[in-house]
Amino acid sequence: MSEKPRIDPKKTKEMQERTKERNLIIQEIKSRGPLTIEELSKTVKIEKSRLLRHLITMRQFGKVQTVGERDDQFVYGLPKEST
């Protein structure tokens, strides 16, 4: 019988942290409405560059979308079917 491949605990922890942060972003947009990276960074306490990487990935998977611009920044909101 073959042994199940072990998942590196460090990788598992990183995946859990990303999921936690992305859920936090979604919850913040749900509660406050569409927000800029600046606004999200202040409220969810995630560094802007890391937040941007999350938003890019979340856009690719349809979890968030660009809904406009404010103060020369993109504004991110939830897709209609997610609200």
C-alpha positions as CSV (number, residue, x, y, z in Angstrom):
1,M,0.0,0.0,0.0
2,S,1.4,3.4,-0.9
3,E,1.7,6.0,1.8
4,K,-0.2,9.2,1.6
5,P,2.0,12.2,0.7
6,R,2.6,14.5,3.6
7,I,1.8,18.1,3.3
8,D,4.4,20.4,4.5
9,P,3.1,22.0,7.7
10,K,4.6,25.3,6.8
11,K,2.7,25.3,3.5
12,T,-0.5,24.3,5.2
13,K,0.0,27.2,7.7
14,E,0.6,29.7,4.8
15,M,-2.5,28.5,3.0
16,Q,-4.6,28.9,6.1
17,E,-3.3,32.4,6.7
18,R,-4.1,33.4,3.1
19,T,-7.6,32.0,3.4
20,K,-8.1,33.8,6.7
21,E,-6.9,37.1,5.2
22,R,-9.1,36.7,2.1
23,N,-12.2,36.0,4.2
24,L,-11.4,39.1,6.2
25,I,-11.3,41.2,3.0
26,I,-14.6,39.8,1.8
27,Q,-16.2,40.4,5.2
28,E,-15.0,44.0,5.3
29,I,-16.4,44.7,1.8
30,K,-19.7,43.0,2.8
31,S,-20.0,45.2,5.9
32,R,-18.7,48.5,4.6
33,G,-19.4,48.3,0.9
34,P,-16.8,48.8,-2.0
35,L,-13.4,50.0,-0.8
36,T,-10.0,51.1,-2.1
37,I,-6.8,49.3,-1.3
38,E,-5.9,52.2,1.0
39,E,-9.2,51.8,2.9
40,L,-9.0,48.0,3.1
41,S,-5.4,48.2,4.2
42,K,-6.3,50.4,7.2
43,T,-9.2,48.3,8.3
44,V,-8.0,44.8,7.8
45,K,-4.4,45.6,8.8
46,I,-2.7,44.0,5.8
47,E,0.2,45.6,4.1
48,K,-0.8,47.1,0.7
49,S,1.4,45.0,-1.5
50,R,0.2,41.8,0.1
51,L,-3.4,43.1,-0.1
52,L,-3.0,43.8,-3.8
53,R,-1.8,40.3,-4.4
54,H,-4.8,39.0,-2.6
55,L,-7.1,41.2,-4.7
56,I,-5.5,40.2,-8.0
57,T,-6.0,36.5,-7.1
58,M,-9.5,37.1,-5.8
59,R,-10.5,38.9,-9.0
60,Q,-9.2,36.0,-11.1
61,F,-11.5,33.7,-9.2
62,G,-14.5,36.0,-9.3
63,K,-14.5,36.7,-5.5
64,V,-14.1,40.5,-5.9
65,Q,-14.4,42.9,-8.8
66,T,-13.3,46.4,-9.7
67,V,-16.4,48.6,-9.3
68,G,-15.0,52.0,-10.0
69,E,-12.4,54.6,-9.0
70,R,-12.1,56.9,-6.0
71,D,-9.2,59.2,-5.2
72,D,-7.3,57.9,-8.1
73,Q,-7.5,54.3,-6.8
74,F,-9.6,51.4,-7.9
75,V,-12.6,50.5,-5.8
76,Y,-13.2,46.8,-5.1
77,G,-16.6,45.3,-4.4
78,L,-18.3,41.9,-4.4
79,P,-19.8,40.5,-7.6
80,K,-23.6,40.8,-7.7
81,E,-24.2,37.1,-7.0
82,S,-22.0,37.2,-3.9
83,T,-24.0,39.9,-2.0
